[in-house]
Amino acid sequence: MKVLITGANGYIGARLSFLLSNNHEVTAHCYPEIPENHTWRNTMANFLAGDLRDQAFLDELTSAEYDTVIHLVSLDHHQSELAPDLVASVNVTPTWNLLEKFSKNGMNGKFIYFSTFQVYGKIQLKEITEEVNPSPQNAYGLTHLLSEEILNYYHSKTAIDCINVRLSNSYGSPVFQENNCWWLVINDLCKTAFLEKKIQLLSDGSPQRDFIHSSDIFRAIETLINHGQKEAQNIYNLSSGETYTILELAHHVKSIYQKKFGADLDIFLKGGSKSTEKNQKSESDKYKVDNSRLRALGFAPKMDLLSGIEEIFDYLEKQYGS
């Protein structure tokens, strides 16, 4: 199949385009330029570099025919708190323009949009299904919900199969050194452990998160690409289905570090106190990001948390030495 990925040089886009290129002809849209990574570049069928806010470039991008478009372009959580006109011009307007132009050009394939778990807002339920009403609490979640609504409109009005994927929290090593991914919790814990020989939390460790490895994100998207039928329900939670507290994650990072490098690490909580216990909540006290709708299509996560943490340490060891 012919697949277009917008934002293919970003953290998720780079890994996704690289893995999808094994089975598909991938056109990688990059901004502001195409990365100088020959291993990655050699797997792509085509490249296009340009700004999705530029109408002439949009015309060029949408003039080709694709079986699937995967739209990943977005400002991050912090950048999305900037001026509304700037944020909307990146996070929302290109989604609308892409779908309008592709629909007018007769596209009848899939348009997969990477939304975010943050559209749900403050978690108040034990199980988060796609039926939970969104209530975003920040501009990042709000703008993604607006783009979801644009997809819903074109899903009902055109032949395009528009799919909203609500991603929980990703982790894993980057394809490109310049990828902005080290603020992600597990990535950050691993890098701090490797470079500073300690683990520093920014909280008391009680916040909960569902984390899914980048390789499982690929498996989910491959499942959606290969699912031929256009469903009336077009929203999917993309999660591992496993929830951990940040403190639990820190202790898992500590244990893998000790196993791999033969050294112990201290874990410090916000305020400077040292953690000696995992303080693990019972499973009944944790929320769960339900992914049964995606599993019903054949998706199943394969990367367990400990193997995913070890994969990051392998990357760091190659980058910085033992």
C-alpha positions in Angstrom: 0.0 0.0 0.0 1.0 3.6 -0.5 1.2 5.4 2.8 1.9 9.1 3.5 3.1 10.1 7.0 3.1 13.7 7.9 5.6 14.6 10.6 7.7 11.6 9.6 10.9 13.1 11.1 9.3 13.5 14.5 9.8 11.1 17.4 6.8 8.8 16.7 6.8 9.5 13.0 10.4 8.5 12.4 10.0 5.1 14.1 6.6 4.5 12.5 7.7 5.3 9.0 10.8 3.1 9.4 8.8 0.1 10.6 5.9 0.6 8.1 8.4 0.8 5.2 9.0 -2.9 5.6 5.5 -3.6 4.2 4.4 -0.5 2.4 5.6 2.3 0.1 6.1 5.1 2.5 6.2 8.8 1.5 7.7 10.7 4.4 6.7 14.3 4.9 9.3 16.2 7.0 9.6 19.7 8.4 11.7 21.8 8.2 14.1 19.4 6.4 14.7 15.8 5.6 17.1 14.2 8.2 20.5 13.1 7.1 20.1 9.5 8.2 20.9 7.1 5.4 19.6 4.0 7.1 16.2 5.6 7.5 16.2 7.5 4.2 17.0 4.3 2.2 13.8 2.6 3.4 11.5 5.4 2.3 9.8 5.4 -1.2 9.7 9.2 -1.4 10.3 12.4 0.6 8.6 15.7 0.8 9.8 18.6 2.9 7.5 21.6 3.6 5.2 23.5 5.9 1.6 22.3 6.1 0.5 25.9 6.6 1.7 26.7 3.0 -1.2 26.2 0.5 1.1 25.6 -2.5 2.9 22.8 -0.6 -0.4 21.4 0.5 -1.5 21.3 -3.1 1.6 19.4 -4.0 1.3 17.0 -1.1 -2.4 16.1 -1.8 -2.0 15.8 -5.5 -0.7 12.2 -5.2 -2.8 9.2 -4.4 -2.4 7.3 -1.2 -4.1 4.3 0.3 -3.5 5.6 3.9 -2.5 9.0 5.3 -1.2 9.1 8.9 -1.2 12.6 10.3 1.2 13.3 13.2 2.0 17.0 12.9 1.4 18.9 16.2 3.0 21.2 18.6 4.0 19.5 21.9 2.3 20.0 25.2 4.3 23.1 26.2 4.3 24.8 22.7 0.5 24.3 22.6 0.1 26.8 25.4 1.3 29.6 23.1 -0.8 32.1 21.2 -4.1 30.5 20.0 -3.7 31.6 16.4 -0.3 29.9 16.1 -1.4 26.8 17.9 -4.5 26.4 15.8 -2.5 27.0 12.6 -0.4 23.9 13.4 -2.6 21.6 15.5 -6.0 22.1 13.8 -6.1 23.9 10.4 -3.8 21.5 8.5 -6.0 18.6 9.5 -9.0 20.4 8.0 -7.1 21.4 4.9 -5.6 18.0 4.3 -9.0 16.3 4.5 -10.7 18.9 2.3 -8.1 18.6 -0.4 -7.8 14.8 -0.3 -11.6 14.4 -0.4 -11.9 16.8 -3.3 -9.3 14.8 -5.1 -11.3 11.6 -4.7 -9.5 9.8 -1.9 -11.3 6.8 -0.5 -8.7 5.3 1.7 -7.8 5.8 5.4 -6.9 8.9 7.2 -5.4 8.1 10.6 -5.1 11.0 13.0 -2.9 10.8 16.1 -4.9 12.3 18.9 -4.1 12.1 22.6 -5.4 10.6 25.8 -5.4 14.1 27.1 -8.7 14.8 25.4 -10.3 13.0 28.4 -9.0 15.6 30.8 -8.9 14.8 34.6 -9.3 11.1 35.2 -12.3 10.4 37.4 -13.2 6.9 36.4 -11.6 3.5 36.9 -11.9 2.5 33.3 -11.5 4.9 30.4 -13.2 3.7 27.3 -13.8 5.6 24.1 -17.4 6.2 25.3 -16.2 8.6 28.1 -17.0 12.2 27.3 -13.9 14.2 26.5 -13.2 17.2 28.8 -9.7 18.5 27.9 -7.9 20.6 30.6 -5.2 22.1 28.4 -4.7 23.5 24.9 -3.0 20.4 23.7 -6.0 18.2 24.5 -8.4 20.9 23.2 -6.8 21.3 19.8 -6.6 17.5 19.3 -10.3 17.2 20.2 -11.1 19.9 17.6 -9.1 17.9 15.0 -11.0 14.8 16.0 -14.3 16.5 15.2 -13.0 17.5 11.8 -12.2 13.8 11.2 -15.7 12.9 12.4 -17.2 15.3 9.9 -15.3 13.9 6.9 -15.9 10.3 8.1 -19.6 10.8 7.8 -19.7 13.1 4.7 -17.0 11.5 2.4 -15.7 8.1 1.3 -12.6 8.6 3.5 -12.2 6.2 6.5 -11.2 8.8 9.1 -9.8 7.2 12.3 -9.0 9.0 15.5 -6.3 7.3 17.6 -6.1 8.5 21.2 -2.5 7.7 22.2 -1.8 7.2 26.0 1.9 7.8 26.8 4.7 6.6 24.5 8.2 5.6 25.2 11.2 4.0 23.6 14.5 5.1 21.9 14.4 7.7 19.1 15.5 7.1 15.5 17.2 10.5 15.3 19.3 12.1 18.0 17.5 15.4 17.5 14.1 13.9 18.3 12.5 15.7 21.3 11.7 12.7 23.4 13.7 12.9 26.6 11.0 14.7 28.5 8.8 11.6 28.3 8.7 10.0 31.7 10.2 6.6 31.1 12.8 8.0 28.7 13.7 10.7 31.2 14.1 8.3 34.1 16.3 6.0 32.0 18.5 8.9 30.7 18.9 10.4 34.2 19.8 7.0 35.7 22.4 6.4 33.0 24.0 9.8 33.0 23.6 11.0 36.6 23.6 7.6 38.3 20.4 8.5 40.2 16.7 8.8 39.6 15.0 12.1 40.4 11.2 12.4 40.4 9.3 15.6 40.1 6.5 14.4 42.3 5.8 12.1 45.2 5.6 9.3 42.7 1.8 8.7 43.0 0.6 9.9 39.6 -0.5 7.1 37.3 0.3 6.5 33.7 -0.3 4.0 30.9 2.8 3.6 28.7 3.0 2.0 25.3 6.3 1.3 23.5 6.9 2.8 20.0 7.1 -0.7 18.5 3.5 -1.5 19.8 2.3 1.8 18.3 3.5 0.5 15.0 1.7 -2.8 15.5 -1.6 -0.9 16.3 -1.3 1.3 13.2 -0.5 -1.7 11.0 -3.6 -3.4 12.4 -5.7 -0.3 11.5 -4.2 -0.1 8.0 -5.0 -3.8 7.3 -8.5 -3.6 8.6 -10.5 -3.2 5.4 -14.0 -2.3 6.7 -15.0 1.3 7.4 -16.5 1.3 10.8 -19.2 3.6 12.1 -17.2 4.0 15.3 -13.9 5.6 14.4 -12.2 6.3 17.8 -9.6 4.0 19.3 -7.7 4.2 22.5 -4.0 3.2 21.8 -2.6 2.0 25.1 -0.9 -0.9 26.7 -3.8 -1.5 29.1 -1.3 -1.6 32.0 -1.2 1.3 34.5 1.8 2.1 36.8 2.5 4.8 39.3 5.6 6.9 38.5 7.3 5.5 41.6 6.7 2.0 40.4 8.3 2.9 37.1 11.3 4.4 38.9 11.8 1.2 40.8 11.5 -0.8 37.5 14.1 1.4 35.9 16.3 1.0 39.0 16.1 -2.8 38.8 16.9 -3.0 35.1 19.8 -0.7 35.6 21.2 -2.8 38.4 20.7 -6.0 36.3 22.4 -4.5 33.2 25.2 -2.5 34.7 25.7 -4.1 38.2 25.2 -0.9 40.2 22.6 0.3 42.6 20.8 3.7 42.2 19.0 6.0 44.7 15.5 7.3 43.9 14.8 10.8 45.1 11.2 12.2 45.4 10.3 15.8 45.0 11.7 17.7 47.9 14.8 15.5 48.1 13.7 12.6 50.3 14.9 9.2 49.3 12.5 6.4 48.3 13.0 3.0 49.7 9.6 1.5 49.0 7.6 1.1 45.8 4.4 2.2 47.5 2.5 0.2 44.9 -1.2 0.9 44.7 -3.5 -2.1 44.5 -4.8 -2.7 41.0 -8.3 -1.7 42.2 -7.0 1.8 43.0 -5.7 2.3 39.5 -7.4 3.5 36.4 -7.2 1.5 33.2 -7.1 2.9 29.6 -9.3 0.3 27.9 -8.0 -0.8 24.5 -10.5 -3.6 23.8 -11.9 -1.9 20.7 -8.5 -2.0 19.1 -7.8 -5.5 20.3 -11.0 -6.7 18.7 -9.4 -5.8 15.3 -6.4 -8.1 16.2 -4.0 -5.7 18.0 -2.0 -7.0 20.9 0.9 -5.2 22.6 4.1 -7.3 22.6 6.7 -5.2 24.3 6.5 -5.6 28.1 7.7 -2.7 30.3 10.9 -4.3 31.5 12.1 -5.1 28.0 11.1 -1.6 26.8 13.2 -0.1 29.6 16.2 -2.3 28.7 15.8 -1.2 25.0 16.3 2.4 26.1 19.3 1.6 28.1 20.8 -0.3 25.1 20.3 2.9 23.0 21.9 5.1 25.7 24.9 2.7 26.0 25.5 3.0 22.3 25.2 6.8 22.3 27.2 7.5 25.4 29.3 4.4 26.1 29.1 2.2 29.2 
